[in-house]
Amino acid sequence: MENSNINTPNPTKYTHLKSGLLARFINFFMKRIVVGKTEFIFHHGKPENPSVFICNHTRAKGPLALQYLYPGDIRTWSNSKLIERKSCYDQFKNNIIKNIRGEKLFRLLLPIGIPIVNWYYKKQLNCIPVYHDMSVIKTFNNSVETLINGVNVAIYPEIKETVKNEVISDFATGFSYLGFYYFRKTGKILQYYPVYIAQTLRQIHFGKPIAYNPELSMKEQSLSITEYLENSITELARSLPPHKIITVYGDYKIHADSPKRS
């Protein structure tokens, strides 16, 4: 069945689909030049209602492919520190470009590049800011409003410092509470889809979703939702032909004898 949330009531507010010549150029550039052709594979059917996509993070290109090429509307969670200029500069200097090849050159370019990056995240990509303090309620409210307006929410919950396996790092569990807030506002059940971005294969795989259960407390199900999604993404990756996995902590080439998904 075709995705029922393709036509968003207000795409300029809830997606990256901005009006104007510059926005159209950026969309074209991202789709055709930066990302390129990507195949979407739905192992258990395409989502029929606005859902949450829990994904592995392949640095920039994979998330951009999902954002710009998915056959429907998506809005992505992004660290709030990338939305404000000062914190964006600190985030790039102390985290994103730290210890990478060409770090010295990137540091020199930061004063020029940060205003552009900040403008892109805030005005063009139209991310949902993720706060790591009491303001996190804004993240959930913004996400619920986005879902109500027919737009999927993409989340990359990996904790870079704690590697789980050759595919992903451990997931932070906070995202799982989105189902609770969505149900409280709408009375509807939210689905979380495991999504494996196979960047080097130019494929994005959607696994079997898990649903929020209003009969259980969040304390009971937060961990089980998170573990299910971690395991499902790992199984999706291991079920594919040998390929180079792009991760937040380094590249890994999966072996031909890795466990296969039944």
Helices and strands as residue ranges (DSSP letters): H 11-14, H 21-28, I 29-35, E 39-42, E 52-55, H 61-69, E 74-79, G 80-82, H 85-91, I 92-96, H 103-119, I 120-124, E 128-130, H 136-148, E 152-155, E 158-163, E 169-171, G 174-177, H 178-186, E 191-198, G 199-201, E 203-206, E 210-211, H 218-238, E 244-246, E 251-253
